[in-house]
Amino acid sequence: MSIASPSILAPRRKTRQIHVGPVAVGGGAPVTVQTMTKTDTRDVRATIAQIRDLERAGCDIIRVAVPDEEAARALAAIRRAIHIPLIADIHFNYRLALQALAAGVDGLRINPGNIGSIVNVREVVRAARERKIPIRIGVNAGSLEKEILAKYGGATAKALVASALKHVRILEHLDYREIKISVKASDAVRTVQAYRLLSEATDYPLHLGVTEAGTLLTGTVRSTTAMGILLAEGIGDTIRVSLTEHPLREIKAGLEILRALALRPPGPSVIACPTCGRVELDVIALAHRVEEELDKLAHEFSGTRQPADWPVVAIMGCMVNGPGEAREADIAIAGGKGKAALYVDGTYKTTVKEGAIVATVVKQVRTFLCRKRPKYIFDL
């Protein structure tokens, strides 16, 4: 299904371009999606396994915590085993940043003001410059400097921006400008205010996020609200949805935000009725199962093989709205008692027993992809 509509997006703000490994960030490059591992970085096997799952899910850039020297020593093995850029998240100890750079990471997240003297910062900048490694200045509302909190009366949007620009000036003083910046609060309002102010104050690429956003539902809503507003205004070059959840959920949420704004090609799309007293099928369970199966199918693709023309699948619970939605979808079912009518390209095809609905829909999706792009070969 393709419905032409005018873009609601403002033109992208012009920012400098940096590269995290081979991935361009800013300067008109596509908005990227990243996350952070939730394994112990010192557990190399578990960390690699999680990153590989995230790669298959569409993660563009991955970040790992580096709390100590053992974690820093694990970075080289992790970097060799993965296929997306690796960022080391460093706090307080500049030696860990130096070890991470020596291990071959593709980026650093540090705040120059909290890793010691200017001599320490100069050492990190020198090593990053030699390797052409960018640095993200990551400011969070929960960790602002005391003097900034006092000056601005708390962790306000202006305080976040002031802290970020203070750290930027430290790097600029050392003639280092391979920088991207984030200013994250735990609520959407301050986050939007802070990024608006920051985008007016600098042309460095911006990493969008809501910090400590919360569990799956509340965190997704807060992140989507903030990022949706900012991206629609042309602000933001890379995003991370922070959830108290498995990082796969973060990647899925991030990709869906970009797809909803037409900043990424559409992926598998399932629309479903909210159900009411008329339904005679378990539409809720069916919609979830179909979505899960299509996510698995999407993981069979990688890189440039990812289809740009996934079908829209409609799961409807009755014949009131079912036929109308079927005309708007590529593949649709309209439920009855223990069965459903199958529509393809708006045309009724057959009636399917309830137990066969999921398998039938997935088979139709595979057929659709093969018809659109013959190079996609499946065992139908």
N, C-alpha and C positions, 0 to 999 in steps of 0.2 A: 504494500500500500504506500502510495506517495501522495501527500497532499501539499501542494505548494502554498507557502505562506510567507509574508514579508518578515524579515529579521527584526526581532525586538531588541537586538543588541546594539549598543553604542560602538563606535569604532574602537578597536583595541588601543589602549594607551601605548605610546611609543616608549619602549624601554631598551636599555643596553642588552646585548646578547652575551651570555656566558655559555660554556659547555661543561656539563657534568659527564665526564667520559665522552661518548659520542652523541649524547643527547643535548640538543640546543634548548636553552631556557631563555625566554625573553626575545626581544627584537623581532616580534612577529611570528616566532616559532609556535607550533601547536601547544596548547596548554597540556602539561603533563600531569600524571597522577602518581603519587608516591605514598609510601607508608613506612612504618618502622617495625622491625621484628619484635616479637614478644617472647622470644626464647632468651636463655642466658647465652650471651655471645661467646662465652668460654666453651659452651657445648657446640663444637664446630659442626658435628653431624646434624644435630637438630636444627641449627640455624640455617645450614645449607638447604635442608629439606624444606623448611618453611619458605625460604626465598624462592626455591624452584616452583613451589605451589603458587606463589604470588606472581612469578613470571608468567605462568600459564594463564593466570586470571587477568593479565593485562597491566600489571604494575610496570611503570616506566623507570623508576628510581627507588632504591631501597636504602634505609638508614638503620644503623645498628648502634646500640649503646656501647660505649667503651669506658667502663667505670674504673678499670685498673690495668696493670701491665699484662696480666694473663689474657684479658680480653683483647688487648692490643696485639699480643702475639698471635691470636687466632685469626686476625684479619687477612693475612696473606693467603692462608688456605681457603678461607671463605671467598675471597676475591677470585681466586683461580677457578673456583667451582661454579660460579654463577655467570649469567649472561647480561645482566643489567648493571648500571652504575651503582657503586657502593659508597655511601656517605658515612663517615664516622662522627658520632655525636659525643663531643668532648666538653667536660666542665672542669674548671679550676686548675687542672694539671697540664701545663703546656707540654711536658715531656710525652704525655700520651698522644698529643696531636702530632708531635714529631715522629713517634713510632708508627702512628697510623699512616702518615704520609710515606714513610719508608716502606710500609707494607703494601703500598700500591692502591690506596683508596682513591676514589674519583672526586671526593668532595669532603669538606669539613663543615660541621656545625659547631661554632664556638661563639662566645661573646668576648671580644678582646679585653674588655675591662675586668673580667673575672679570672684571668689566667696568670695574674701576677704583674710584674714590672714591665715597662716598655721594652726592656732587653728581652724578656721572654716572648713578647708579642713579635718583636723583630725577628727572632729565631724562627718562629712559626711562619711568618710571612716570607722569609727568605726561602724556606723549604717548599712552601706552596708555590712561590713564583718559579722556582727551578723546575717544578713538575707541572706547571700550568694548571693548578688545582684551585677551584673556586671555594670561597668561604661564605657560609650563610650566617648572618647575624640573626639569631633567633631570640626575640624578646617576648616573654610571657608576663601576664599581669601578676602572677603569683611570685615573681622573683625580681621585682624592680628594686633599684638601688634606693636606700633610705633617703638620700638627699633629694632624689626626684619625687618620691612619694610625699615628702614634706613640702616641696615647692608647689606641686600640683594638687595637693589635698587628697591624695589617694591614687589608686591605679586607674586613672582616667585615660581616655583615648589620647589626650595630649601628652600625658606622662609616658605612655607606651612609645609614642613617636619620638619624644625627646630622648629616651633611653636608646632607641635604635640609632638615631642620628649621632649620639655621643660615641657609640661604638664604631659607626661608619667613619667618623672623623679620625679615630685612632688609626684605622687602616689607610685612610687617604693621606694622613701625615707620613705614612711609610710608602707613599706612592703605590698603593695596592688598590685596584678597582675591580678585581674579579669577584664581585660581591652580589649576593642576593639577600633579601631581608624579609623577615616575618615579624608581625606584631599581633600576638594572639591573646584574646581574652576568653573567658569561659562563657560569654553570652554573645548573642548575635549583634546587639545594638552597639556595644563598645567596639566589637571587632570591625564592624562596617565603618564606624566613625574613624577608627584608627587608620585603617587602610586608605580611606579617602584622603585623610590628612597626609599620610605618607606618600601617596601617589602624586600629590601636589608638590611635595618637598624634594623629591628625588626621582631620577630616571633609572635607578637600579631595578632589576627584575624582582618581582614580589612573589613570595611563597605564601599562599592563602591557607588559613586554618583557624579553627576554633579550638582552643586548648581545653583539655579536661571537659569535653563536651558532654560526656555521660554515656549511658547505656544505649542499646541499639536504637530504640525509638526516639528518645529525647535527644540523643547525640546526633542522630541523622537529621532530625528536624532543625536543630540549632545550626548545624553545619550547612545544610542545604539553604536555609534562610539567608545566612550571611554570605555564603559563596555565590548563591544565585543572584543576589543583589549586586555584589561587586563585579562578577563576571559580566552581567548584563550591562554594567556601566563601563565595561572595557578594562577593568582593573584585575590584574592577576595573571601570572605566567606559569605557575605550577601550584597544585593543591594537594593537601593531605586531610582526609576526614579522620579525626581522632575519636575513637570509640572504645569503650570498655568492652571489647569484643575481640574475636579473632581478626587478625589483619586482613584476611580475605574479605570480610564484611566491609572493611574500610575501602578496599579497592573497588568492590562492586558499587558501593555508594558513590565514590568519586567518579567512576565512569558514568554512572547514571546521571549525575549532575551535568556532566559535560554533554552527554547525549541529549538530555532534555533541552539544552540550550543550543543544540546543533553545532557544538564545538568538537564533537567526535561523530564519526559515522554511526548510525544506529546499530545496536547489537540485537540479540534476540529480544523480541518485544511481545509480552503477553498482556492483553487487556482482559478484564473479567468484570462481570456484574457484581455489585455489592451483596447480592442475594436478598430475598424477601420471602414471604410466606408462600409464594407460588412455586418455588423451586422444588424439584423432585430428585435432584442429584446433589451430591456433596461437592458443590462448586468450589468451596474454599480449598478442600483437599486436592481437587483436580487441578486448580490453578497453580497451587504450590508445586505439585508433582510435575506438571508440564514445564514450569519455569526451571525447576531443578534439572530436568532432562535436557532442556535447551542450553542451560549453562554448561552441562557436561559436553554437549555437542560443540559449543563454542570453544572449549578447551582443546578440541582436536585440531584446531587451527593455530597457527603462530605467525607472527610477523606479517609479511605482505600477503599471506594466504588468507588472512581474516576477511570473510566476505563483507562487502560494503552494502549488500542488498538483502539483509535478513527479512523474512516475512513477518508481518504482524499477525499474531494468533489471538483470536477472541474466544473466551470461554464464557458462554452465556447459559443461564440457568433455566430459561423457559422460552416460550415462543412469542412472548410479548415484544421484547427488544431484540431477541436473537436474530431473526431474519434481517432486520435493519443493520445491526452491527456486522452481520456476515457480509453484507455488501460493502462495508468499509474496510474489512480485513482481508488478508490474503488466504487465511485458513481459519475456519470458525466451526465451533460446535454450538448447537442450541439444544438444551437439555429437555428430556421428557422423563417419564417414569422408567428408570432402569435402562435408559438408552438416550441417544442424542443424534440429532441430524448433523451431518458433516457437510460443510460448504467449502468450496475451493474457488477462489476468484469470484466470490459472490454467487456462485451457482450451486444448487443442491446436488450432492453426489450420491450419498447413501446414508443409511441409518446404522449406527454402531452401538453394540452392546456396551453397557457401562464399564465393564471390566477391560474392554479393549480400547477405550478412548485415548489414554495416554500414548500407547504404542502407535495407534493410528495417526495421531497428531504429529508425533515425532517422525514417522515415516513420510508424512506429507511435507514436513519441513525439509527433510533430506531431498525429496523429489523436487521441491521448489528450488533449492540451491543448485541441484544438478541441471535443472531446466534453464536457470538464469546464467549459470557459469558452468559449462560442461567439464571444466578442469577439476571441479569438486567431485571426486569419485567416492561413492559409498557402497557398502554392501546393503542394498535396499531390501 
